[in-house]
Amino acid sequence: MNNDKKSAQTRMVIAISLFAAALISAMTLSSLANQTQTYWVARKNLIPGYQINQSDLAQVQVALGESRMTYIGKDFSVVGSFVKFPLAKGELISVNSISDLPEGLRRTQVPISVRNSDIPLDLQVGESIDLFWVPVPNGIEVAPEARLVIGKAFLSSIDRKSANFGSDVALTISLSSRDIFSLLESTISGRLVIVRSDG
């Protein structure tokens, strides 16, 4: 009888110990999951191909739980890296959103000007755009058809104030280095029309 009682007490002690261990483990994991850490975020809109500078970055403290390995913490430097996908202002910088791009895939910033009426009024920096060349009829020859010059470029900057002094808006376009000559050739004659890309 005493042996049965001792055995029951032993099982009870083991059960309580296992329950306590499981409870402590769960509380520890929950505490780690909810622990805030410091991560990098974009201080402004960053476009694909852009090389990140220190002034482009800010830090925030958030608790990401199981997603914490997806984003880049403050202990890892992202300065000098290239943006792969558009990053919005305030967006956390993920591991997959930056890389060291090969030289041939790096993008170049090219300044151009277009008519105020040839660009969407609500177009914002960081958006994907297509550039079309539109001929200007001279009344002598049959004008060629309009054509797509550059597809899937990105708007790096826009100065709408410049239109106050004329009909043109100053832009900076981010595009692949191999597309520079096509863009520059299209500015010799005719005009460029900026269209927001579908995606």
Residue frames as a rotation matrix with the C-alpha (Angstrom) as fourth column:
MET 1
0.568 0.823 0.000 0.00
0.823 -0.568 0.000 0.00
0.000 0.000 -1.000 0.00
ASN 2
0.475 -0.475 -0.740 2.80
0.133 -0.793 0.595 2.38
-0.870 -0.382 -0.313 0.89
ASN 3
-0.581 -0.735 0.348 4.58
0.423 0.093 0.902 1.56
-0.695 0.671 0.257 -2.35
ASP 4
-0.091 0.645 0.758 1.46
0.983 -0.062 0.171 2.43
0.158 0.761 -0.629 -4.36
LYS 5
0.805 0.406 -0.432 1.15
0.517 -0.838 0.174 5.71
-0.292 -0.364 -0.885 -2.49
LYS 6
0.052 -0.884 -0.464 4.81
0.071 -0.460 0.885 6.59
-0.996 -0.079 0.039 -3.09
SER 7
-0.605 -0.253 0.755 4.46
0.709 0.260 0.655 5.66
-0.362 0.932 0.022 -6.77
ALA 8
0.375 0.831 0.411 1.41
0.912 -0.409 -0.007 7.91
0.163 0.378 -0.912 -7.15
GLN 9
0.737 -0.160 -0.656 3.23
0.215 -0.866 0.452 10.77
-0.640 -0.475 -0.604 -5.43
THR 10
-0.343 -0.937 0.072 6.23
0.290 -0.033 0.956 10.26
-0.893 0.349 0.283 -7.71
ARG 11
-0.365 0.290 0.885 4.04
0.931 0.092 0.354 10.37
0.021 0.953 -0.303 -10.80
MET 12
0.726 0.676 -0.127 2.37
0.686 -0.726 0.055 13.51
-0.055 -0.127 -0.990 -9.50
VAL 13
0.354 -0.694 -0.627 5.72
0.099 -0.639 0.763 15.22
-0.930 -0.332 -0.158 -8.91
ILE 14
-0.619 -0.605 0.500 6.90
0.514 0.169 0.841 14.26
-0.594 0.778 0.207 -12.43
ALA 15
0.036 0.738 0.674 3.66
0.987 -0.132 0.092 15.50
0.157 0.662 -0.733 -13.98
ILE 16
0.837 0.263 -0.480 3.87
0.405 -0.887 0.221 18.82
-0.368 -0.380 -0.849 -12.14
SER 17
-0.036 -0.951 -0.306 7.54
0.134 -0.308 0.942 19.19
-0.990 -0.007 0.138 -13.12
LEU 18
-0.589 -0.140 0.796 6.77
0.766 0.215 0.606 18.53
-0.256 0.967 -0.019 -16.80
PHE 19
0.454 0.839 0.300 3.87
0.879 -0.477 0.004 20.99
0.146 0.262 -0.954 -16.74
ALA 20
0.688 -0.263 -0.676 6.02
0.200 -0.827 0.526 23.65
-0.697 -0.497 -0.517 -15.09
ALA 21
-0.409 -0.905 0.115 8.83
0.311 -0.020 0.950 23.08
-0.858 0.425 0.290 -17.63
ALA 22
-0.323 0.372 0.870 6.38
0.944 0.065 0.323 23.36
0.064 0.926 -0.373 -20.54
LEU 23
0.741 0.654 -0.155 4.88
0.669 -0.739 0.081 26.52
-0.061 -0.163 -0.985 -19.08
ILE 24
0.352 -0.708 -0.612 8.28
0.087 -0.626 0.775 28.14
-0.932 -0.326 -0.158 -18.57
SER 25
-0.596 -0.576 0.559 9.35
0.558 0.203 0.804 27.15
-0.577 0.792 0.200 -22.10
ALA 26
0.080 0.727 0.682 6.19
0.977 -0.193 0.091 28.62
0.198 0.659 -0.726 -23.61
MET 27
0.848 0.220 -0.483 6.62
0.385 -0.882 0.273 31.85
-0.365 -0.417 -0.832 -21.65
THR 28
-0.056 -0.963 -0.264 10.25
0.174 -0.270 0.947 32.09
-0.983 0.007 0.183 -22.73
LEU 29
-0.576 -0.111 0.810 9.41
0.788 0.186 0.587 31.57
-0.215 0.976 -0.020 -26.40
SER 30
0.477 0.835 0.274 6.58
0.864 -0.503 0.029 34.10
0.162 0.222 -0.961 -26.17
SER 31
0.640 -0.313 -0.702 8.90
0.224 -0.798 0.560 36.62
-0.735 -0.515 -0.441 -24.55
LEU 32
-0.466 -0.878 0.109 11.50
0.311 -0.047 0.949 36.16
-0.829 0.476 0.294 -27.30
ALA 33
-0.317 0.421 0.850 8.86
0.948 0.109 0.299 36.43
0.033 0.900 -0.434 -30.03
ASN 34
0.707 0.692 0.144 7.53
0.672 -0.721 0.167 39.70
0.220 -0.021 -0.975 -28.61
GLN 35
0.158 -0.742 -0.652 10.95
0.634 -0.430 0.643 41.20
-0.757 -0.515 0.402 -27.94
THR 36
0.972 0.189 -0.142 11.48
0.036 -0.712 -0.701 44.44
-0.234 0.676 -0.699 -29.85
GLN 37
0.021 -0.978 0.209 14.57
0.756 0.152 0.637 44.78
-0.654 0.145 0.742 -32.00
THR 38
0.194 -0.045 -0.980 15.96
-0.299 -0.954 -0.015 47.55
-0.934 0.296 -0.199 -34.20
TYR 39
0.096 -0.069 0.993 15.63
0.813 0.581 -0.038 47.25
-0.575 0.811 0.112 -37.98
TRP 40
-0.856 -0.419 -0.301 16.46
0.129 -0.739 0.662 49.35
-0.500 0.528 0.687 -41.03
VAL 41
0.302 0.913 0.274 13.68
0.695 -0.015 -0.719 51.16
-0.652 0.408 -0.639 -42.89
ALA 42
-0.327 -0.343 0.881 13.71
0.891 -0.423 0.166 53.34
0.315 0.839 0.443 -46.00
ARG 43
-0.540 0.066 -0.839 13.72
0.457 -0.815 -0.358 57.05
-0.707 -0.576 0.410 -45.16
LYS 44
-0.188 0.472 -0.861 12.27
-0.740 -0.645 -0.193 57.82
-0.646 0.601 0.470 -48.61
ASN 45
0.858 0.488 0.161 10.97
-0.234 0.650 -0.723 55.95
-0.458 0.583 0.671 -51.66
LEU 46
-0.260 -0.966 -0.003 13.78
-0.568 0.150 0.809 53.83
-0.781 0.212 -0.588 -53.13
ILE 47
0.670 0.528 -0.523 13.64
-0.704 0.226 -0.674 52.54
-0.237 0.819 0.522 -56.68
PRO 48
0.817 -0.348 0.460 15.18
0.355 0.932 0.075 49.40
-0.455 0.102 0.885 -58.23
GLY 49
0.454 -0.749 0.483 18.83
0.734 0.006 -0.680 49.81
0.506 0.663 0.552 -59.14
TYR 50
0.650 -0.185 0.737 19.38
-0.360 -0.929 0.085 52.61
0.669 -0.320 -0.671 -56.64
GLN 51
-0.169 -0.784 -0.598 22.51
0.486 0.461 -0.742 52.34
0.857 -0.416 0.303 -54.52
ILE 52
0.744 0.606 -0.282 21.67
0.496 -0.218 0.841 52.90
0.448 -0.765 -0.462 -50.86
ASN 53
-0.320 -0.775 0.545 23.38
0.024 -0.582 -0.813 55.69
0.947 -0.247 0.205 -48.91
GLN 54
-0.778 -0.025 -0.628 23.36
0.614 0.183 -0.768 56.23
0.134 -0.983 -0.127 -45.16
SER 55
-0.882 0.438 -0.174 21.03
-0.365 -0.868 -0.337 59.22
-0.298 -0.234 0.925 -45.58
ASP 56
-0.418 0.746 -0.518 18.43
-0.578 0.222 0.785 56.91
0.701 0.628 0.339 -47.18
LEU 57
-0.285 0.186 -0.940 18.07
0.419 0.907 0.052 54.88
0.862 -0.379 -0.337 -43.98
ALA 58
-0.099 0.254 0.962 16.33
-0.859 -0.510 0.047 55.18
0.503 -0.822 0.268 -40.65
GLN 59
-0.859 -0.214 -0.465 15.90
0.035 0.882 -0.471 52.78
0.511 -0.421 -0.750 -37.73
VAL 60
0.070 0.903 0.424 12.75
-0.809 -0.198 0.554 51.57
0.584 -0.382 0.716 -35.99
GLN 61
-0.900 -0.266 0.345 12.12
-0.428 0.685 -0.589 49.23
-0.079 -0.678 -0.731 -33.07
VAL 62
0.125 0.949 -0.289 9.51
-0.936 0.210 0.284 46.57
0.330 0.235 0.914 -33.75
ALA 63
-0.375 -0.126 0.918 8.59
-0.519 0.850 -0.096 43.10
-0.768 -0.512 -0.384 -32.53
LEU 64
-0.184 0.227 -0.956 8.44
-0.971 0.110 0.213 40.84
0.154 0.968 0.201 -35.60
GLY 65
0.494 0.390 0.777 8.24
-0.605 0.796 -0.015 37.47
-0.625 -0.462 0.629 -33.90
GLU 66
0.315 -0.330 0.890 8.89
0.400 0.896 0.191 34.63
-0.860 0.296 0.415 -36.33
SER 67
0.856 0.067 0.512 9.30
0.510 -0.267 -0.818 37.10
0.082 0.961 -0.262 -39.21
ARG 68
0.775 -0.539 -0.330 12.37
-0.226 -0.724 0.652 38.71
-0.591 -0.431 -0.683 -37.66
MET 69
-0.111 -0.874 0.474 14.76
0.319 0.420 0.850 36.71
-0.941 0.245 0.232 -39.87
THR 70
0.353 0.343 0.871 13.12
0.922 0.031 -0.386 38.15
-0.159 0.939 -0.305 -43.00
TYR 71
0.911 0.073 0.406 14.22
0.164 -0.967 -0.195 41.73
0.378 0.244 -0.893 -42.31
ILE 72
0.072 -0.997 0.027 17.60
0.574 0.019 -0.819 43.35
0.816 0.074 0.573 -41.83
GLY 73
0.742 0.159 -0.651 18.60
0.667 -0.264 0.696 44.43
-0.061 -0.951 -0.302 -38.35
LYS 74
0.951 -0.310 0.017 20.77
-0.310 -0.951 -0.012 47.40
0.020 0.006 -1.000 -37.42
ASP 75
0.375 -0.859 0.349 23.82
-0.244 0.271 0.931 45.19
-0.894 -0.435 -0.108 -36.89
PHE 76
-0.024 -0.332 0.943 23.98
0.828 0.522 0.205 44.50
-0.560 0.786 0.263 -40.63
SER 77
-0.370 -0.186 -0.910 25.11
-0.164 -0.951 0.262 47.34
-0.914 0.247 0.322 -42.91
VAL 78
0.317 0.544 0.777 23.06
0.742 0.369 -0.560 47.85
-0.591 0.754 -0.286 -46.08
VAL 79
0.560 -0.196 -0.805 24.93
-0.366 -0.930 -0.028 50.97
-0.743 0.310 -0.593 -47.24
GLY 80
-0.476 -0.754 -0.452 26.27
-0.726 0.048 0.686 50.40
-0.495 0.655 -0.570 -50.74
SER 81
-0.602 0.355 0.716 23.73
0.418 0.903 -0.096 47.70
-0.681 0.241 -0.692 -51.56
PHE 82
-0.928 0.309 -0.209 21.41
-0.340 -0.474 0.812 48.01
0.152 0.825 0.545 -54.56
VAL 83
-0.311 0.909 0.277 17.63
-0.583 0.048 -0.811 48.00
-0.750 -0.414 0.516 -54.38
LYS 84
-0.960 -0.002 0.281 15.99
0.184 0.752 0.632 45.07
-0.213 0.659 -0.722 -56.21
PHE 85
-0.214 0.959 0.183 12.33
0.894 0.117 0.433 45.99
0.394 0.257 -0.882 -55.68
PRO 86
-0.154 0.199 0.968 10.59
-0.053 -0.980 0.193 49.33
0.987 -0.022 0.162 -55.00
LEU 87
-0.442 -0.008 -0.897 10.73
0.874 0.223 -0.433 50.29
0.204 -0.975 -0.092 -51.31
ALA 88
0.399 0.674 0.622 8.23
0.416 -0.737 0.532 52.79
0.817 0.047 -0.574 -49.95
LYS 89
-0.360 -0.482 0.799 9.10
-0.430 -0.674 -0.600 55.41
0.828 -0.559 0.036 -47.37
GLY 90
-0.064 0.278 0.959 9.03
-0.997 0.012 -0.070 53.82
-0.031 -0.961 0.276 -43.93
GLU 91
0.816 0.391 -0.426 9.09
-0.456 0.888 -0.056 50.26
0.357 0.240 0.903 -45.27
LEU 92
0.504 -0.633 0.588 11.23
-0.385 0.444 0.809 47.68
-0.773 -0.634 -0.020 -43.53
ILE 93
0.126 -0.566 -0.815 14.15
-0.982 0.047 -0.184 46.53
0.143 0.823 -0.549 -45.65
SER 94
0.842 0.264 0.470 13.89
-0.347 0.933 0.098 42.80
-0.413 -0.246 0.877 -46.23
VAL 95
-0.051 -0.894 0.444 16.69
-0.073 0.447 0.892 40.40
-0.996 0.013 -0.088 -47.05
ASN 96
-0.072 0.093 0.993 15.24
0.842 0.540 0.010 39.84
-0.535 0.837 -0.117 -50.53
SER 97
0.845 0.534 -0.020 14.83
0.451 -0.734 -0.508 43.53
-0.286 0.421 -0.861 -51.41
ILE 98
0.650 -0.689 -0.322 18.55
-0.705 -0.704 0.084 44.35
-0.285 0.172 -0.943 -51.78
SER 99
0.775 -0.491 0.399 21.61
0.517 0.855 0.047 42.78
-0.364 0.169 0.916 -53.37
ASP 100
-0.101 -0.848 -0.520 25.01
-0.239 -0.487 0.840 43.45
-0.966 0.209 -0.153 -54.87
LEU 101
0.833 0.543 0.106 23.99
-0.016 0.215 -0.976 43.70
-0.553 0.812 0.188 -58.52
PRO 102
0.018 -0.799 0.601 26.41
0.889 0.288 0.355 42.87
-0.457 0.528 0.716 -61.32
GLU 103
-0.641 -0.390 -0.661 27.78
0.149 -0.908 0.392 45.94
-0.753 0.153 0.640 -63.06
GLY 104
-0.962 0.218 0.164 25.69
0.156 -0.056 0.986 45.30
0.224 0.974 0.020 -66.20
LEU 105
-0.169 0.970 -0.172 22.43
0.833 0.234 0.501 45.38
0.527 -0.059 -0.848 -64.25
ARG 106
-0.464 -0.040 -0.885 23.01
0.693 -0.639 -0.334 48.64
-0.552 -0.768 0.324 -62.41
ARG 107
0.418 0.756 0.504 20.76
0.907 -0.379 -0.182 51.52
0.054 0.534 -0.844 -63.29
THR 108
-0.725 -0.675 0.137 21.62
0.684 -0.729 0.030 55.07
0.079 0.115 0.990 -64.29
GLN 109
0.143 0.738 -0.659 19.89
0.648 -0.573 -0.502 58.34
-0.748 -0.355 -0.560 -63.43
VAL 110
-0.657 -0.316 0.685 19.18
0.751 -0.361 0.553 60.42
0.072 0.877 0.474 -66.56
PRO 111
-0.391 0.527 -0.754 17.72
0.182 -0.759 -0.625 63.95
-0.902 -0.382 0.201 -66.45
ILE 112
-0.696 0.256 0.671 15.16
0.684 -0.048 0.728 64.87
0.219 0.965 -0.141 -69.11
SER 113
-0.721 0.581 -0.377 12.36
-0.260 -0.732 -0.630 67.37
-0.642 -0.357 0.679 -69.60
VAL 114
-0.691 0.599 0.405 8.87
0.714 0.473 0.517 66.75
0.118 0.646 -0.754 -70.96
ARG 115
-0.555 0.593 0.583 5.81
-0.219 -0.780 0.586 68.86
0.802 0.197 0.563 -71.58
ASN 116
-0.804 0.298 0.515 3.63
-0.559 -0.081 -0.825 69.37
-0.204 -0.951 0.232 -68.56
SER 117
0.208 0.969 -0.137 0.73
-0.942 0.160 -0.296 67.86
-0.264 0.190 0.945 -70.51
ASP 118
0.271 -0.184 -0.945 2.74
-0.596 0.738 -0.315 64.73
0.756 0.649 0.090 -71.39
ILE 119
-0.798 -0.493 -0.346 3.03
-0.005 0.581 -0.814 63.35
0.603 -0.648 -0.466 -67.87
PRO 120
0.107 0.885 -0.453 0.30
0.646 0.284 0.708 62.16
0.756 -0.368 -0.541 -65.44
LEU 121
0.204 0.034 0.978 -0.53
-0.375 -0.921 0.110 64.88
0.904 -0.389 -0.176 -62.93
ASP 122
0.761 0.202 0.616 -0.50
-0.646 0.160 0.746 62.49
0.052 -0.966 0.252 -59.97
LEU 123
0.621 -0.601 -0.503 2.66
0.225 0.751 -0.620 60.60
0.751 0.272 0.602 -60.89
GLN 124
0.904 -0.263 0.337 4.89
-0.410 -0.307 0.859 60.10
-0.122 -0.915 -0.385 -57.84
VAL 125
-0.031 -0.991 -0.127 8.59
-0.957 0.066 -0.282 59.44
0.288 0.112 -0.951 -57.32
GLY 126
-0.600 -0.302 0.741 9.32
-0.565 0.816 -0.125 55.72
-0.566 -0.493 -0.660 -57.29
GLU 127
0.445 0.854 0.270 6.58
-0.334 0.438 -0.834 54.73
-0.831 0.281 0.480 -59.72
SER 128
-0.440 -0.502 0.745 7.22
0.463 0.584 0.667 52.51
-0.769 0.638 -0.024 -62.73
ILE 129
0.318 0.505 -0.802 6.83
-0.383 -0.706 -0.596 54.31
-0.867 0.497 -0.031 -66.06
ASP 130
0.110 -0.258 0.960 6.96
0.871 0.490 0.032 53.74
-0.478 0.833 0.279 -69.81
LEU 131
-0.170 -0.244 -0.955 8.38
-0.170 -0.947 0.272 56.37
-0.971 0.209 0.120 -72.18
PHE 132
0.343 0.375 0.861 6.89
0.794 0.374 -0.480 56.79
-0.502 0.848 -0.169 -75.65
TRP 133
-0.752 -0.553 -0.359 8.36
0.199 -0.710 0.676 58.82
-0.629 0.437 0.643 -78.50
VAL 134
0.371 0.904 0.211 5.75
0.662 -0.098 -0.743 60.84
-0.651 0.415 -0.635 -80.40
PRO 135
-0.533 -0.613 0.584 6.74
0.845 -0.348 0.406 62.52
-0.046 0.710 0.703 -83.70
VAL 136
-0.064 0.459 -0.886 5.93
0.146 -0.874 -0.463 66.16
-0.987 -0.159 -0.011 -84.41
PRO 137
0.391 0.261 0.883 4.48
0.865 0.224 -0.449 66.52
-0.315 0.939 -0.138 -87.94
ASN 138
-0.507 -0.633 -0.586 6.36
0.323 -0.769 0.551 69.01
-0.799 0.090 0.594 -90.14
GLY 139
0.369 0.790 -0.491 3.71
-0.235 -0.432 -0.871 69.21
-0.899 0.436 0.026 -92.85
ILE 140
0.014 -0.455 -0.890 6.08
-0.993 -0.114 0.043 67.89
-0.121 0.883 -0.453 -95.52
GLU 141
-0.704 -0.333 -0.627 6.72
-0.425 0.905 -0.003 64.24
0.569 0.265 -0.779 -94.79
VAL 142
0.454 0.827 -0.330 4.40
-0.242 0.471 0.848 61.59
0.857 -0.306 0.414 -93.44
ALA 143
-0.013 -0.460 0.888 5.12
-0.975 -0.191 -0.113 61.36
0.221 -0.867 -0.446 -89.74
PRO 144
-0.600 -0.241 -0.763 6.21
-0.140 0.970 -0.197 57.94
0.788 -0.012 -0.616 -88.44
GLU 145
0.482 0.823 -0.300 4.14
0.116 0.280 0.953 56.16
0.868 -0.494 0.039 -85.83
ALA 146
0.329 -0.295 0.897 4.67
-0.908 -0.361 0.214 56.70
0.261 -0.885 -0.386 -82.13
ARG 147
0.310 -0.296 -0.903 6.74
0.033 0.953 -0.301 53.99
0.950 0.063 0.305 -80.47
LEU 148
0.998 -0.025 -0.058 7.77
0.060 0.113 0.992 52.73
-0.018 -0.993 0.114 -77.08
VAL 149
0.386 -0.915 0.119 11.29
-0.525 -0.324 -0.787 53.91
0.759 0.241 -0.605 -76.28
ILE 150
-0.789 -0.613 0.054 11.82
-0.349 0.374 -0.860 52.63
0.507 -0.697 -0.508 -72.73
GLY 151
0.338 0.903 -0.265 9.65
-0.212 0.347 0.913 50.27
0.917 -0.253 0.309 -70.73
LYS 152
0.779 0.095 -0.620 9.62
0.509 0.482 0.713 49.72
0.366 -0.871 0.327 -66.99
ALA 153
-0.424 -0.819 0.388 11.82
0.303 -0.532 -0.791 52.66
0.854 -0.217 0.474 -66.06
PHE 154
0.158 0.449 -0.880 11.37
0.985 -0.007 0.174 54.41
0.072 -0.894 -0.443 -62.72
LEU 155
0.542 0.090 0.836 10.76
0.157 -0.988 0.005 58.02
0.826 0.129 -0.549 -61.81
SER 156
-0.171 -0.744 -0.646 13.66
0.879 0.181 -0.441 59.09
0.445 -0.643 0.623 -59.62
SER 157
-0.560 0.048 -0.827 12.72
0.504 -0.773 -0.387 62.76
-0.657 -0.633 0.408 -59.17
ILE 158
-0.037 0.588 0.808 10.30
0.919 -0.297 0.258 65.34
0.392 0.752 -0.530 -60.53
ASP 159
-0.732 -0.212 -0.648 10.35
0.462 -0.853 -0.243 69.14
-0.501 -0.477 0.722 -60.35
ARG 160
0.044 0.859 0.510 6.90
0.998 -0.062 0.018 70.43
0.048 0.508 -0.860 -61.20
LYS 161
0.415 0.065 -0.908 7.91
0.388 -0.915 0.112 73.94
-0.823 -0.399 -0.405 -60.09
SER 162
-0.668 -0.742 -0.050 10.01
0.235 -0.275 0.932 74.20
-0.706 0.611 0.359 -63.23
ALA 163
-0.380 0.613 0.692 6.75
0.917 0.153 0.368 74.23
0.119 0.775 -0.621 -65.22
ASN 164
0.456 0.542 -0.706 5.94
0.664 -0.735 -0.136 77.60
-0.593 -0.407 -0.695 -63.64
PHE 165
-0.041 -0.580 -0.813 8.57
-0.261 -0.780 0.569 79.18
-0.964 0.236 -0.120 -65.88
GLY 166
-0.637 -0.131 -0.759 7.57
-0.769 0.052 0.637 77.34
-0.044 0.990 -0.134 -69.05
SER 167
0.410 0.864 -0.291 5.70
-0.888 0.451 0.090 74.36
0.209 0.222 0.952 -70.39
ASP 168
0.100 -0.471 -0.877 8.30
-0.206 0.852 -0.481 71.71
0.974 0.228 -0.011 -69.47
VAL 169
0.873 0.114 0.474 8.70
-0.487 0.198 0.851 69.60
0.003 -0.974 0.228 -66.34
ALA 170
-0.100 -0.981 -0.167 12.18
-0.860 0.169 -0.481 68.48
0.500 0.096 -0.861 -65.23
LEU 171
0.908 0.396 0.139 12.49
-0.417 0.816 0.401 64.77
0.045 -0.422 0.906 -64.45
THR 172
-0.355 -0.935 0.016 15.16
-0.933 0.355 0.052 62.27
-0.054 0.003 -0.999 -63.53
ILE 173
0.710 0.607 -0.358 14.60
-0.664 0.746 -0.052 58.78
0.236 0.274 0.932 -64.87
SER 174
-0.159 -0.714 0.682 16.21
-0.744 0.541 0.392 55.62
-0.649 -0.445 -0.617 -63.50
LEU 175
0.854 0.420 -0.306 16.87
-0.511 0.574 -0.639 53.09
-0.093 0.702 0.706 -66.24
SER 176
0.660 -0.623 0.420 19.27
0.498 0.781 0.376 50.37
-0.562 -0.039 0.826 -67.28
SER 177
-0.058 -0.801 -0.596 22.61
-0.163 -0.581 0.797 51.62
-0.985 0.143 -0.097 -68.61
ARG 178
-0.714 -0.250 0.654 21.98
0.511 0.453 0.731 49.88
-0.479 0.856 -0.196 -71.92
ASP 179
0.180 0.897 0.403 18.89
0.979 -0.124 -0.162 52.06
-0.096 0.423 -0.901 -72.53
ILE 180
-0.017 -0.214 -0.977 20.62
0.380 -0.905 0.192 55.45
-0.925 -0.368 0.097 -72.23
PHE 181
-0.896 -0.419 -0.148 21.34
0.034 -0.396 0.918 55.93
-0.443 0.817 0.369 -75.93
SER 182
-0.521 0.788 0.329 17.80
0.781 0.285 0.556 54.99
0.344 0.546 -0.764 -76.95
LEU 183
0.339 0.656 -0.674 16.45
0.869 -0.492 -0.042 57.59
-0.359 -0.572 -0.737 -74.55
LEU 184
-0.207 -0.510 -0.835 18.86
0.168 -0.859 0.483 60.33
-0.964 -0.040 0.264 -75.62
GLU 185
-0.944 -0.134 0.302 18.23
0.304 0.004 0.953 59.70
-0.129 0.991 0.037 -79.32
SER 186
-0.178 0.972 0.154 14.50
0.956 0.134 0.263 60.09
0.235 0.194 -0.952 -78.77
THR 187
0.304 0.260 -0.917 15.03
0.623 -0.782 -0.015 63.62
-0.720 -0.567 -0.400 -77.42
ILE 188
-0.751 -0.659 0.034 16.58
0.438 -0.459 0.773 64.89
-0.494 0.595 0.634 -80.67
SER 189
-0.826 0.562 -0.048 13.23
-0.406 -0.535 0.741 65.35
0.391 0.631 0.670 -82.38
GLY 190
-0.060 0.892 -0.449 9.61
0.217 0.451 0.866 64.81
0.974 -0.045 -0.221 -81.53
ARG 191
-0.136 0.042 0.990 8.55
-0.872 -0.479 -0.100 64.64
0.470 -0.877 0.102 -77.90
LEU 192
-0.840 -0.176 -0.512 8.44
0.082 0.893 -0.442 62.14
0.536 -0.413 -0.737 -75.07
VAL 193
0.136 0.920 0.367 5.22
-0.691 -0.178 0.701 61.09
0.710 -0.349 0.612 -73.37
ILE 194
-0.874 -0.440 0.207 5.38
-0.430 0.499 -0.752 59.52
0.228 -0.746 -0.625 -69.91
VAL 195
0.178 0.932 -0.315 2.86
-0.568 0.359 0.741 56.78
0.803 0.047 0.594 -69.14
ARG 196
-0.059 -0.139 0.988 2.37
-0.961 0.277 -0.018 55.03
-0.271 -0.951 -0.150 -65.82
SER 197
-0.741 -0.263 -0.618 3.25
-0.464 0.866 0.187 51.33
0.486 0.425 -0.763 -66.16
ASP 198
0.319 0.923 -0.217 0.56
-0.517 0.361 0.776 48.77
0.795 -0.135 0.592 -65.40
GLY 199
0.914 -0.011 0.406 2.82
-0.362 0.433 0.826 46.89
-0.185 -0.901 0.391 -63.02
